[in-house]
Amino acid sequence: MDRSELMNLLNQMTIEEKTAQLMQLATPFYKGAKEAGEITGPLEELDINEDHVRNSGSVLGASGAENIRNIQKTYLAESRLGIPLLFMSDIVHGYKTIFPVPLAIGCSWDMQLAEESARIAAREAAVSGIHVTFAPMVDLVRDPRWGRVMESSGEDPHLNSEFARAFVKGFQGDDLGSDLERVAACVKHFAAYGAVEAGRDYNYVDLSERELRETYLPAYKAALDEGCEMVMTAFNTVDGIPASGNKRLMKELLRDEWGFNGVVISDWGAIKELIPHGVAEDEREAAYKSIMAGVDIEMMTTTYVHHLSSLVRDGVVSEEIIDEAVLRILELKHKLGLFENPFRGADPTLEKEVVLCENHRLTARKLAQKSSVLLKNENVLPLQKSQRVSLIGPFAESDDLLGPWSWLGSGEDAILLKEGLLSKISPNQLQIAKGCGVESGTKEELAYAIEAAKNSDVLLLALGERSDMSGEAGCRADIRLPQVQLELIARLKELNKPIVVVLFNGRPLDLHGIIEEADAVLEAWYPGTEGGAAIADLLYGDANPSGRLSMSFPYSVGQVPVYYNHFNTGRPKGAPDAQVRYVSQYLDIPNEPLFPFGYGLSYASFSYHNASLSTTKMTEELEVRVTVKNTGVEGEEVVQLYVRDIAGDVVRPMKELKDFKKILLRRGEEKEVSFTLSEEQLRYHHSDLSFESDPGAFVAYVGSNSRDVIELPFQLVK
């Protein structure tokens, strides 16, 4: 089917059939679905009738090859024009084989593994009948109070852009039409959802356009440059206008300036939310503003089907605008091959072979190893297999290892931490005590844990947040661990035994009460299906920690947002001529985060020397070189290159990540690492939004994280 045939199909559609194509409904609306039911209760409030469902364009949240085939078959049997349904779902960090949460994947700094995780997620989803995933989420994040930081890869525009490309490539491959084990990707949330005020979900965003373009937009653009097929709108406002009705953002920037001609979908209910936002009086106005902004699909509200037809008949909206939206949807269905094969990759037999297969689990285990970050180690890790271990804490035997947006993932399929440890040591070397729950505990639980700990050589504490304490609507003002867990570690500290803490959480935490008491801290995040096995590998040295933070850990919640690529002030703390008091500082805590962007320890130790530039007078490009030596066991190091523009048209960040390389070094091995830094990498958005570089003084920094670097000054000459 070519474009002329799609146009012919479009011309046969009534205005009611067209507007129904722009509606996305959840699975229970559809005949043939295993969860189908009468349209009652909250669903009845949408005022949906059978004609609406019969002509609708896409389905939200269906799963299972047989189930989706049944829905599609039943739907097509009643469809006048035989237009197949699109099936979309949130396959964020795995379908059934669950990988670490995206923030953890960001800490791997490993694009190949990130791409492979998306490829596996796509494969499992595709054979189960799904066509589109609502991923990747590339919102840049700086405030750990926001629950959805777990969905992002971190606080840096360059690193986020690299991950955006990797995820899109993994999900979509090279040819969606012929590769039936791939799915279309939908980048979200456009735009700047990570900048919500006070770290509170669905909240207001207020950014200058320069900051929007400089910091928040690059990762979305990278995903689209990689060929991402869809864009999801954000819940937040941008410059005072909700994204789902923001013509400047969706039409003028996304479509006209960037040239995106794919499908734009609202987030759940976001079009109707223009009313409480205060930019639409009623559903009719909300529908008008969203369609005029270029939003093609309305997810789970019905302003389009109820009002677009009358808006066209009244001459308020041109039918050509409706046609453009419908055509984009038809073109995506065509690209996926649905007109020729409406069941696409849905294969119940292959589904049983592919989903949660051993090879997929092995990749999940490897990525969980690479995503964990060793934050502290005072010569207690790796553990010795001869040691007696007490495993204590709410996550000692918990299967809550998958994290938010694991959707079809099951704790029953997960390798628990206890099981991982028992694959390394014998049962008589391991004692297990809960000690407390995540937020509450009893005196009896604490007493039992203390008694168990007395007979052990090392105490392994499995602490953290429940998965529902982060993710969407999981915002928290207090980002310390709950008090009962802090009391547990304080009491166990009195035994004067080595303490190793493994953290399970979806955000950077305020670690006071943990970091001072523990001899070692391993940030495992929500590690996924193979989490327990991967953590045991790391604890016993069968794998070497190589994760590096992609988001700073605050010293205190009072600092947030705290991030490495901040601006300087006119009175910076620590300047040579600075006064003691009248500088930009807190009186009670440091300015700096507890752990900076790029930070992470290893069982290896790396030294940096012989750092140099190919020239100190750069015209088009220069080489940055540094020799890295491993003085410990074999391990991986992430060598990071940062740049600072000393004086610009507008203030510039203190450091900006420009490149990085992950290298493997054997014991005693050293390697020269080189980066090519180009003039293009020094460009930025000026006050007039022009994008160019300025001649003058710069500093290149090379090192193991954003704090511990070697400085190399140079000049850009034009």
C-alpha positions as CSV (number, residue, x, y, z in Angstrom):
1,M,0.0,0.0,0.0
2,D,1.5,3.3,-1.1
3,R,0.6,6.9,-0.1
4,S,-2.0,7.2,-2.9
5,E,-3.8,4.1,-1.6
6,L,-3.7,5.5,1.9
7,M,-5.2,8.8,0.6
8,N,-7.9,6.8,-1.2
9,L,-8.7,5.0,2.1
10,L,-8.8,8.4,3.9
11,N,-11.2,9.8,1.4
12,Q,-13.6,7.0,2.0
13,M,-13.8,7.8,5.7
14,T,-16.6,9.8,7.3
15,I,-15.7,12.6,9.6
16,E,-16.9,10.4,12.5
17,E,-14.6,7.6,11.4
18,K,-11.7,10.0,11.1
19,T,-12.1,11.4,14.6
20,A,-12.5,8.0,16.1
21,Q,-9.1,7.0,14.6
22,L,-7.7,9.8,16.8
23,M,-8.9,8.1,20.0
24,Q,-7.0,5.6,22.1
25,L,-8.9,3.4,24.5
26,A,-7.9,0.8,27.1
27,T,-8.2,-2.9,26.4
28,P,-11.5,-3.6,28.3
29,F,-13.5,-1.6,25.7
30,Y,-12.8,-4.2,23.0
31,K,-14.7,-7.3,22.1
32,G,-12.4,-10.4,22.1
33,A,-10.2,-9.1,24.9
34,K,-9.7,-11.5,27.8
35,E,-10.4,-8.5,30.1
36,A,-13.3,-7.2,28.1
37,G,-16.4,-6.2,30.0
38,E,-19.4,-4.0,30.0
39,I,-18.7,-0.3,29.8
40,T,-19.8,0.6,33.3
41,G,-18.5,2.6,36.2
42,P,-15.6,5.0,35.5
43,L,-15.4,3.9,31.9
44,E,-19.1,4.8,31.4
45,E,-18.2,8.4,32.2
46,L,-16.4,8.7,28.9
47,D,-19.7,8.4,27.1
48,I,-18.4,5.9,24.6
49,N,-20.7,3.9,22.4
50,E,-20.1,0.8,20.2
51,D,-19.6,3.0,17.1
52,H,-16.8,4.9,18.8
53,V,-15.0,1.6,19.7
54,R,-15.7,0.1,16.3
55,N,-13.9,2.9,14.6
56,S,-11.2,3.7,17.1
57,G,-7.6,3.7,16.0
58,S,-5.5,2.3,18.8
59,V,-5.5,0.2,22.0
60,L,-3.8,0.9,25.3
61,G,-2.4,-1.8,27.5
62,A,-3.3,-5.0,25.8
63,S,-0.8,-7.9,26.1
64,G,-0.5,-11.5,25.0
65,A,-0.3,-12.8,21.5
66,E,-3.6,-14.8,21.6
67,N,-5.4,-12.0,23.3
68,I,-4.3,-9.3,20.8
69,R,-5.0,-11.6,17.9
70,N,-8.5,-12.1,19.2
71,I,-9.1,-8.3,19.6
72,Q,-7.8,-7.5,16.2
73,K,-9.8,-10.3,14.5
74,T,-13.0,-9.3,16.2
75,Y,-12.4,-5.7,15.5
76,L,-11.7,-6.2,11.8
77,A,-14.8,-8.4,11.4
78,E,-16.9,-5.4,12.3
79,S,-14.8,-2.7,10.6
80,R,-16.3,-1.1,7.5
81,L,-13.0,-0.2,5.9
82,G,-10.8,-2.9,7.5
83,I,-8.3,-0.5,9.1
84,P,-6.3,-2.4,11.7
85,L,-5.8,-1.4,15.3
86,L,-2.5,-0.2,16.7
87,F,-1.6,-1.8,20.0
88,M,0.5,0.3,22.4
89,S,1.9,-0.3,25.9
90,D,4.4,1.0,28.4
91,I,7.4,-1.3,27.8
92,V,9.8,1.0,29.7
93,H,12.6,-1.3,31.0
94,G,11.5,-4.7,29.8
95,Y,8.4,-6.7,28.9
96,K,8.5,-9.8,30.9
97,T,12.3,-10.0,31.3
98,I,12.8,-6.9,33.4
99,F,16.0,-4.9,33.2
100,P,17.2,-2.3,35.8
101,V,15.2,0.9,35.8
102,P,16.4,3.5,33.2
103,L,18.1,5.6,35.8
104,A,20.2,2.6,36.7
105,I,20.8,1.8,33.0
106,G,22.1,5.4,32.7
107,C,24.7,4.5,35.4
108,S,26.1,1.8,33.1
109,W,27.4,4.3,30.6
110,D,27.1,1.3,28.2
111,M,25.2,2.1,25.0
112,Q,25.6,-1.3,23.6
113,L,24.0,-3.0,26.5
114,A,21.3,-0.3,26.7
115,E,20.5,-0.9,23.0
116,E,20.4,-4.7,23.6
117,S,18.0,-4.3,26.5
118,A,15.6,-2.4,24.3
119,R,16.0,-4.9,21.5
120,I,15.1,-7.7,23.9
121,A,12.1,-5.8,25.3
122,A,10.9,-5.1,21.8
123,R,11.3,-8.8,20.8
124,E,9.3,-10.0,23.8
125,A,6.6,-7.3,23.2
126,A,6.4,-7.9,19.5
127,V,5.9,-11.6,19.6
128,S,3.2,-10.9,22.2
129,G,1.4,-8.7,19.7
130,I,2.4,-5.1,20.7
131,H,3.3,-2.6,18.0
132,V,4.4,0.5,20.0
133,T,6.1,1.1,23.3
134,F,5.9,4.4,25.2
135,A,9.6,4.7,25.6
136,P,12.2,6.0,25.8
137,M,11.6,8.6,28.5
138,V,14.4,11.1,28.0
139,D,13.4,13.9,30.3
140,L,16.4,15.5,31.9
141,V,16.2,15.2,35.7
142,R,17.8,17.3,38.4
143,D,15.4,17.0,41.3
144,P,15.4,13.6,43.1
145,R,12.1,14.4,44.9
146,W,10.4,13.8,41.6
147,G,9.4,10.1,41.5
148,R,9.9,9.8,37.7
149,V,13.6,10.3,37.9
150,M,13.8,6.5,37.8
151,E,12.5,6.6,34.2
152,S,15.2,8.9,33.0
153,S,18.9,8.2,32.3
154,G,20.0,11.2,34.3
155,E,21.0,14.9,34.6
156,D,23.2,15.4,31.6
157,P,22.1,16.4,28.1
158,H,24.9,14.6,26.2
159,L,24.6,11.3,28.1
160,N,20.8,11.4,27.9
161,S,21.1,12.0,24.1
162,E,23.4,9.0,23.7
163,F,21.0,6.8,25.6
164,A,18.0,8.1,23.7
165,R,19.6,7.0,20.4
166,A,20.6,3.6,21.8
167,F,17.1,2.9,23.1
168,V,15.4,4.0,19.9
169,K,17.8,1.9,17.8
170,G,17.1,-1.1,20.1
171,F,13.4,-0.8,19.9
172,Q,13.0,-0.1,16.2
173,G,16.0,-1.6,14.4
174,D,16.5,-0.6,10.8
175,D,13.2,-1.6,9.2
176,L,10.0,-1.9,11.2
177,G,8.1,-3.3,8.3
178,S,10.3,-6.3,7.7
179,D,11.6,-6.9,11.2
180,L,8.6,-8.3,13.1
181,E,10.5,-8.5,16.3
182,R,10.8,-4.7,16.7
183,V,8.3,-2.2,17.9
184,A,7.9,1.5,17.2
185,A,9.3,3.8,19.9
186,C,7.5,6.8,21.4
187,V,9.8,9.4,23.0
188,K,8.4,11.1,26.0
189,H,7.5,13.5,27.6
190,F,7.7,16.4,25.3
191,A,8.9,18.6,26.7
192,A,10.9,19.4,29.9
193,Y,8.7,17.3,32.2
194,G,11.9,16.7,34.3
195,A,11.9,20.4,35.3
196,V,8.6,20.3,37.2
197,E,8.6,22.8,40.0
198,A,9.3,21.4,43.5
199,G,9.9,18.0,42.1
200,R,6.1,17.3,42.1
201,D,4.4,15.3,39.4
202,Y,2.2,17.0,36.9
203,N,3.4,20.4,38.1
204,Y,4.3,23.6,36.5
205,V,7.5,24.2,34.4
206,D,9.0,27.6,33.9
207,L,12.1,27.8,31.7
208,S,13.6,30.3,29.4
209,E,13.7,29.2,25.8
210,R,17.5,29.3,25.9
211,E,17.6,26.9,28.8
212,L,14.9,24.7,27.2
213,R,16.9,24.4,24.0
214,E,20.3,24.2,25.7
215,T,19.5,21.6,28.3
216,Y,16.2,19.9,28.0
217,L,15.5,19.5,24.2
218,P,18.7,17.7,23.0
219,A,17.7,14.2,24.1
220,Y,14.3,14.4,22.4
221,K,16.0,15.7,19.2
222,A,18.5,12.8,19.4
223,A,15.7,10.3,19.6
224,L,14.0,11.8,16.6
225,D,17.2,12.0,14.6
226,E,17.5,8.2,15.2
227,G,14.1,7.8,13.6
228,C,11.8,7.6,16.6
229,E,8.3,7.2,15.2
230,M,6.2,8.8,17.9
231,V,6.2,11.6,20.5
232,M,4.2,11.7,23.7
233,T,3.2,15.1,25.1
234,A,4.1,16.0,28.7
235,F,1.6,16.8,31.5
236,N,3.3,20.0,32.4
237,T,3.1,23.5,31.0
238,V,5.8,25.1,28.9
239,D,6.0,28.9,29.0
240,G,2.6,29.0,30.6
241,I,0.8,26.6,28.2
242,P,0.2,22.9,28.8
243,A,2.2,20.8,26.4
244,S,-0.9,19.0,24.9
245,G,-2.3,22.3,23.7
246,N,1.0,24.1,23.1
247,K,1.1,25.1,19.4
248,R,4.4,26.8,19.7
249,L,6.0,23.6,21.1
250,M,4.2,20.9,19.1
251,K,3.7,22.5,15.8
252,E,6.1,25.4,15.3
253,L,9.1,23.7,17.0
254,L,8.5,19.9,16.7
255,R,6.8,19.8,13.3
256,D,7.9,23.0,11.5
257,E,11.4,23.6,12.8
258,W,12.5,20.0,13.5
259,G,10.5,18.5,10.6
260,F,8.9,15.7,12.6
261,N,6.1,14.1,10.6
262,G,5.3,11.2,12.8
263,V,2.5,10.6,15.3
264,V,2.0,12.8,18.4
265,I,0.0,11.2,21.2
266,S,-1.2,12.8,24.5
267,D,-0.3,11.3,27.8
268,W,-3.2,9.7,29.7
269,G,-6.1,12.2,29.9
270,A,-3.8,15.2,29.2
271,I,-6.0,16.9,26.6
272,K,-9.0,17.1,28.9
273,E,-6.6,18.4,31.6
274,L,-6.4,21.6,29.7
275,I,-9.5,22.5,31.6
276,P,-8.2,22.3,35.1
277,H,-4.9,23.8,33.9
278,G,-7.0,26.9,33.1
279,V,-6.5,27.3,29.3
280,A,-9.7,25.7,28.1
281,E,-13.3,26.4,29.4
282,D,-14.7,23.1,28.3
283,E,-13.9,19.9,26.4
284,R,-14.7,21.5,23.0
285,E,-12.1,24.2,23.6
286,A,-9.6,21.6,24.8
287,A,-10.2,19.5,21.7
288,Y,-9.7,22.6,19.5
289,K,-6.5,23.7,21.1
290,S,-4.9,20.2,21.0
291,I,-5.8,19.4,17.4
292,M,-4.6,22.9,16.3
293,A,-1.3,22.2,18.2
294,G,-0.8,19.1,16.2
295,V,-1.7,16.3,18.7
296,D,-2.9,13.4,16.7
297,I,-4.1,10.8,19.3
298,E,-6.0,11.5,22.5
299,M,-5.3,8.9,25.1
300,M,-8.1,7.9,27.4
301,T,-10.3,11.0,27.2
302,T,-12.9,11.7,24.5
303,T,-12.9,15.4,23.7
304,Y,-11.9,14.6,20.1
305,V,-14.6,12.1,19.2
306,H,-17.2,14.3,21.0
307,H,-16.3,17.6,19.5
308,L,-14.0,17.6,16.5
309,S,-16.8,16.6,14.1
310,S,-18.9,19.6,15.1
311,L,-15.8,21.9,15.1
312,V,-15.3,20.9,11.4
313,R,-19.0,21.3,10.6
314,D,-19.0,24.7,12.2
315,G,-16.0,25.8,10.2
316,V,-13.8,26.3,13.3
317,V,-11.4,23.5,12.4
318,S,-10.5,22.6,8.8
319,E,-11.1,19.0,7.9
320,E,-7.6,19.1,6.3
321,I,-6.2,19.3,9.8
322,I,-8.1,16.2,10.8
323,D,-7.0,14.5,7.6
324,E,-3.3,15.2,8.3
325,A,-3.6,13.6,11.8
326,V,-5.4,10.6,10.5
327,L,-3.0,10.1,7.6
328,R,0.0,10.1,10.0
329,I,-1.7,7.3,12.0
330,L,-2.4,5.4,8.8
331,E,1.1,5.8,7.6
332,L,2.5,4.4,10.9
333,K,0.1,1.4,10.5
334,H,1.4,1.0,7.0
335,K,5.0,1.2,8.0
336,L,4.4,-1.5,10.6
337,G,2.9,-3.7,7.8
338,L,-0.5,-4.0,9.5
339,F,-2.6,-3.6,6.4
340,E,-0.9,-6.7,4.9
341,N,-0.6,-8.5,8.2
342,P,-2.8,-7.1,10.9
343,F,-1.5,-9.7,13.4
344,R,2.1,-8.7,12.6
345,G,4.5,-10.5,15.0
346,A,1.9,-11.9,17.4
347,D,2.8,-15.6,17.7
348,P,1.6,-17.6,20.7
349,T,4.1,-20.4,20.0
350,L,7.1,-18.1,19.6
351,E,5.9,-16.1,22.6
352,K,6.4,-19.1,24.8
353,E,9.9,-19.7,23.5
354,V,11.1,-16.1,23.6
355,V,9.5,-14.4,26.6
356,L,11.8,-14.7,29.7
357,C,14.1,-17.0,27.9
358,E,17.6,-17.8,29.3
359,N,19.5,-15.6,26.9
360,H,17.3,-12.6,27.9
361,R,17.9,-13.3,31.5
362,L,21.6,-13.5,31.0
363,T,21.6,-10.0,29.4
364,A,19.4,-8.7,32.3
365,R,22.0,-10.1,34.8
366,K,24.9,-8.5,33.0
367,L,23.1,-5.1,32.7
368,A,22.2,-5.2,36.5
369,Q,25.9,-5.8,37.2
370,K,27.0,-2.8,35.0
371,S,24.3,-0.5,36.4
372,S,25.1,-0.9,40.1
373,V,27.3,1.8,41.6
374,L,29.7,1.2,44.4
375,L,29.5,4.4,46.5
376,K,31.8,3.4,49.5
377,N,34.2,0.5,50.2
378,E,36.5,0.5,53.2
379,N,38.2,-2.8,52.4
380,V,35.2,-5.0,53.2
381,L,34.2,-5.9,49.6
382,P,34.4,-8.2,47.9
383,L,33.2,-10.6,50.5
384,Q,35.1,-13.9,51.1
385,K,33.1,-17.1,50.5
386,S,34.4,-18.4,53.8
387,Q,32.7,-15.6,55.8
388,R,29.5,-16.1,57.8
389,V,26.9,-13.5,56.6
390,S,23.8,-12.1,58.2
391,L,21.4,-10.8,55.6
392,I,19.2,-8.3,57.3
393,G,16.6,-5.8,56.2
394,P,13.3,-5.4,54.4
395,F,14.8,-6.5,51.1
396,A,16.5,-9.6,52.4
397,E,13.8,-11.8,51.0
398,S,11.8,-9.3,49.1
399,D,10.8,-9.8,45.4
400,D,10.2,-6.0,45.0
401,L,13.2,-5.7,42.8
402,L,11.7,-4.8,39.5
403,G,10.7,-1.2,40.1
404,P,8.0,1.0,38.7
405,W,6.8,0.5,35.1
406,S,7.8,-3.1,35.1
407,W,4.2,-3.8,34.0
408,L,4.1,-7.5,33.2
409,G,7.2,-8.3,35.2
410,S,6.6,-10.7,38.1
411,G,8.4,-10.9,41.4
412,E,7.9,-14.6,41.1
413,D,10.3,-14.7,38.2
414,A,12.9,-12.6,40.0
415,I,16.1,-13.9,41.6
416,L,16.0,-12.7,45.2
417,L,19.1,-11.4,47.0
418,K,18.9,-14.4,49.3
419,E,18.9,-16.8,46.3
420,G,21.8,-15.0,44.8
421,L,23.9,-15.3,48.0
422,L,23.0,-19.0,48.3
423,S,24.5,-19.6,44.9
424,K,27.8,-18.4,46.3
425,I,27.9,-19.8,49.9
426,S,26.3,-22.7,51.8
427,P,23.1,-22.3,53.7
428,N,24.9,-22.8,57.1
429,Q,26.9,-19.6,56.3
430,L,23.9,-17.4,55.8
431,Q,21.5,-16.2,58.5
432,I,18.4,-14.1,57.4
433,A,16.5,-11.7,59.5
434,K,14.1,-9.0,58.4
435,G,14.9,-6.6,61.1
436,C,12.1,-4.3,60.0
437,G,9.8,-3.5,57.2
438,V,10.3,-0.7,54.7
439,E,8.5,1.9,56.9
440,S,7.7,0.1,60.1
441,G,9.0,-2.7,62.4
442,T,8.6,-4.4,65.7
443,K,10.8,-4.8,68.7
444,E,10.8,-8.6,68.1
445,E,12.1,-8.2,64.5
446,L,14.9,-5.9,65.6
447,A,15.9,-8.2,68.5
448,Y,16.0,-11.2,66.3
449,A,18.2,-9.4,63.8
450,I,20.6,-8.3,66.5
451,E,20.9,-11.8,67.8
452,A,21.4,-13.3,64.3
453,A,24.1,-10.6,63.6
454,K,26.1,-11.6,66.7
455,N,27.1,-14.9,65.1
456,S,28.2,-13.5,61.8
457,D,31.5,-12.2,60.3
458,V,29.8,-9.5,58.2
459,L,26.4,-7.9,58.2
460,L,24.7,-7.4,54.8
461,L,21.9,-4.9,55.0
462,A,19.3,-4.9,52.2
463,L,17.6,-1.5,52.6
464,G,15.6,0.9,50.4
465,E,12.2,2.1,49.1
466,R,9.2,0.1,48.0
467,S,8.8,0.5,44.3
468,D,5.6,2.5,44.8
469,M,7.6,5.1,46.7
470,S,9.1,6.3,43.3
471,G,7.9,6.3,39.8
472,E,4.8,8.2,38.6
473,A,3.0,9.9,41.5
474,G,5.9,8.8,43.7
475,C,7.2,12.2,44.7
476,R,8.8,12.6,48.1
477,A,9.8,15.7,50.1
478,D,12.0,13.6,52.5
479,I,14.4,11.5,50.4
480,R,16.1,9.8,53.3
481,L,15.4,6.2,54.0
482,P,12.5,5.7,56.4
483,Q,13.5,6.2,60.1
484,V,12.9,2.6,61.0
485,Q,15.7,1.5,58.6
486,L,18.1,4.2,60.0
487,E,17.4,2.9,63.5
488,L,18.1,-0.6,62.3
489,I,21.6,0.2,61.0
490,A,22.4,2.3,64.0
491,R,21.6,-0.5,66.4
492,L,23.6,-3.0,64.3
493,K,26.5,-0.6,64.3
494,E,26.8,-1.1,68.0
495,L,28.0,-4.7,67.4
496,N,31.2,-3.4,65.8
497,K,31.0,-5.8,62.9
498,P,31.6,-4.9,59.2
499,I,28.4,-3.6,57.6
500,V,27.7,-3.7,53.9
501,V,24.6,-1.9,52.7
502,V,22.8,-2.7,49.4
503,L,20.3,-0.1,48.4
504,F,17.1,-0.7,46.4
505,N,15.6,2.5,45.3
506,G,14.4,4.6,42.3
507,R,16.0,8.0,43.1
508,P,19.2,9.5,44.5
509,L,18.8,9.5,48.3
510,D,20.0,11.6,51.1
511,L,22.2,8.9,52.6
512,H,22.9,10.4,56.0
513,G,22.4,7.7,58.6
514,I,23.7,5.2,56.1
515,I,26.9,6.5,54.6
516,E,28.5,7.2,58.0
517,E,27.5,3.9,59.5
518,A,28.3,1.5,56.7
519,D,31.7,0.2,55.7
520,A,30.5,-0.3,52.1
521,V,27.5,0.9,50.2
522,L,26.4,-0.6,46.9
523,E,23.6,1.3,45.0
524,A,21.7,-1.4,43.2
525,W,18.6,0.6,42.3
526,Y,15.8,-1.6,41.2
527,P,17.9,-4.2,39.4
528,G,15.3,-6.2,37.6
529,T,14.5,-9.9,37.1
530,E,18.1,-11.1,37.7
531,G,18.8,-8.6,40.4
532,G,19.7,-11.0,43.2
533,A,22.1,-12.9,41.1
534,A,23.8,-9.8,39.7
535,I,24.2,-8.3,43.2
536,A,25.7,-11.5,44.5
537,D,28.2,-11.5,41.6
538,L,29.3,-8.0,42.6
539,L,29.4,-8.7,46.4
540,Y,31.7,-11.7,45.9
541,G,33.9,-10.3,43.2
542,D,32.7,-12.5,40.4
543,A,31.8,-9.2,38.7
544,N,33.6,-5.9,39.3
545,P,31.5,-2.8,39.9
546,S,31.8,-0.4,37.0
547,G,28.6,1.8,37.3
548,R,29.0,5.5,37.5
549,L,26.3,7.9,38.7
550,S,24.3,9.6,36.0
551,M,22.6,11.8,38.6
552,S,24.2,13.5,41.6
553,F,23.4,12.3,45.1
554,P,22.5,15.4,47.3
555,Y,24.2,16.1,50.6
556,S,20.8,17.2,51.8
557,V,17.3,17.7,50.3
558,G,17.8,21.4,51.0
559,Q,20.3,21.5,48.1
560,V,18.0,20.2,45.4
561,P,18.1,20.7,42.5
562,V,21.8,20.0,42.7
563,Y,23.7,19.0,39.6
564,Y,27.2,19.2,38.2
565,N,26.7,21.4,35.2
566,H,25.5,24.4,37.1
567,F,26.4,28.0,36.5
568,N,28.8,30.1,38.6
569,T,27.8,33.2,40.5
570,G,29.3,36.6,40.9
571,R,30.3,35.6,44.4
572,P,31.4,32.0,44.2
573,K,32.4,30.1,47.3
574,G,36.1,29.4,47.3
575,A,37.2,32.1,45.0
576,P,40.7,33.5,45.8
577,D,39.3,36.9,46.8
578,A,36.0,35.6,48.4
579,Q,34.9,36.8,51.8
580,V,34.0,34.2,54.4
581,R,30.3,35.0,54.6
582,Y,29.2,37.0,51.6
583,V,29.4,34.3,49.0
584,S,26.9,31.9,47.5
585,Q,26.8,29.2,50.1
586,Y,24.8,27.4,52.8
587,L,25.7,28.1,56.4
588,D,25.0,24.6,57.5
589,I,25.9,22.2,54.6
590,P,28.3,22.1,51.7
591,N,27.4,23.4,48.2
592,E,28.6,20.2,46.6
593,P,26.6,17.0,46.4
594,L,27.5,14.0,48.5
595,F,28.4,12.1,45.4
596,P,28.9,13.9,42.1
597,F,27.8,13.0,38.6
598,G,30.1,10.4,37.1
599,Y,31.2,9.0,40.4
600,G,31.6,5.3,41.2
601,L,34.2,3.0,42.8
602,S,35.6,-0.3,41.6
603,Y,37.6,-3.2,43.1
604,A,40.3,-2.0,40.7
605,S,42.1,1.3,41.2
606,F,42.9,3.7,38.3
607,S,45.4,6.4,38.1
608,Y,45.5,9.2,35.5
609,H,48.7,10.8,34.2
610,N,50.3,12.3,31.1
611,A,47.2,14.4,30.3
612,S,47.9,16.6,27.3
613,L,46.4,18.5,24.4
614,S,47.5,18.3,20.8
615,T,47.4,22.1,20.7
616,T,46.5,24.9,23.0
617,K,45.3,27.0,20.0
618,M,42.3,25.3,18.6
619,T,40.8,26.3,15.3
620,E,38.6,23.3,14.2
621,E,39.5,20.5,16.6
622,L,42.1,19.2,19.0
623,E,43.0,15.9,20.6
624,V,42.8,15.4,24.4
625,R,45.0,12.5,25.6
626,V,45.4,10.9,29.0
627,T,47.0,7.7,30.1
628,V,45.0,5.5,32.5
629,K,46.7,2.8,34.6
630,N,45.0,0.0,36.5
631,T,46.9,-0.8,39.7
632,G,44.3,-3.3,41.0
633,V,42.3,-6.3,39.7
634,E,40.9,-6.3,36.2
635,G,38.1,-3.7,35.8
636,E,36.4,-1.2,33.7
637,E,36.9,2.6,34.0
638,V,34.7,5.3,32.5
639,V,37.1,8.0,31.3
640,Q,35.2,11.3,31.1
641,L,35.8,14.5,29.1
642,Y,34.4,17.8,30.2
643,V,34.8,21.4,28.9
644,R,34.2,24.8,30.4
645,D,33.8,28.0,28.3
646,I,35.4,30.6,30.5
647,A,33.5,33.6,29.1
648,G,30.5,33.6,26.8
649,D,27.7,35.7,25.5
650,V,25.6,34.2,28.3
651,V,26.9,32.4,31.5
652,R,28.1,28.9,30.8
653,P,28.1,25.8,33.0
654,M,31.1,25.1,35.2
655,K,31.6,21.9,33.3
656,E,29.8,20.1,30.5
657,L,30.3,16.5,29.5
658,K,31.4,16.2,25.9
659,D,32.6,12.6,25.6
660,F,33.4,9.5,27.5
661,K,35.0,6.1,26.9
662,K,34.5,2.9,28.9
663,I,37.7,0.9,28.9
664,L,38.7,-2.5,30.3
665,L,42.1,-2.8,31.8
666,R,43.8,-5.8,33.3
667,R,45.9,-5.6,36.5
668,G,48.9,-3.4,35.9
669,E,47.8,-2.5,32.3
670,E,47.8,1.1,31.2
671,K,46.3,2.6,28.1
672,E,46.3,6.0,26.4
673,V,42.8,7.3,25.9
674,S,42.2,10.0,23.3
675,F,39.2,12.2,22.5
676,T,38.7,14.5,19.5
677,L,37.1,17.7,20.6
678,S,35.6,19.8,17.8
679,E,34.6,23.4,17.5
680,E,31.0,22.2,17.0
681,Q,31.0,20.7,20.5
682,L,31.8,24.2,21.9
683,R,28.7,25.8,20.4
684,Y,25.8,26.9,22.5
685,H,22.6,29.0,22.3
686,H,23.4,32.7,22.7
687,S,21.0,35.3,24.0
688,D,19.4,35.7,20.6
689,L,19.2,31.9,20.4
690,S,21.8,31.7,17.6
691,F,23.8,28.5,18.0
692,E,27.6,29.1,17.7
693,S,30.9,29.1,19.5
694,D,32.9,32.1,20.8
695,P,36.6,32.5,20.5
696,G,38.5,32.7,23.7
697,A,39.5,30.8,26.8
698,F,38.3,27.2,27.5
699,V,39.3,24.5,29.9
700,A,39.2,20.8,29.1
701,Y,38.9,18.4,32.0
702,V,39.6,14.7,31.9
703,G,39.1,12.3,34.8
704,S,37.0,9.6,36.5
705,N,34.0,11.8,37.4
706,S,32.9,15.4,37.2
707,R,34.8,16.4,40.4
708,D,38.1,14.5,40.2
709,V,39.6,15.8,37.0
710,I,42.8,17.1,35.4
711,E,42.6,20.7,33.9
712,L,43.9,21.4,30.4
713,P,43.4,25.1,29.4
714,F,43.2,26.0,25.7
715,Q,42.1,28.8,23.4
716,L,39.5,28.7,20.6
717,V,40.9,30.8,17.7
718,K,38.6,32.0,14.9
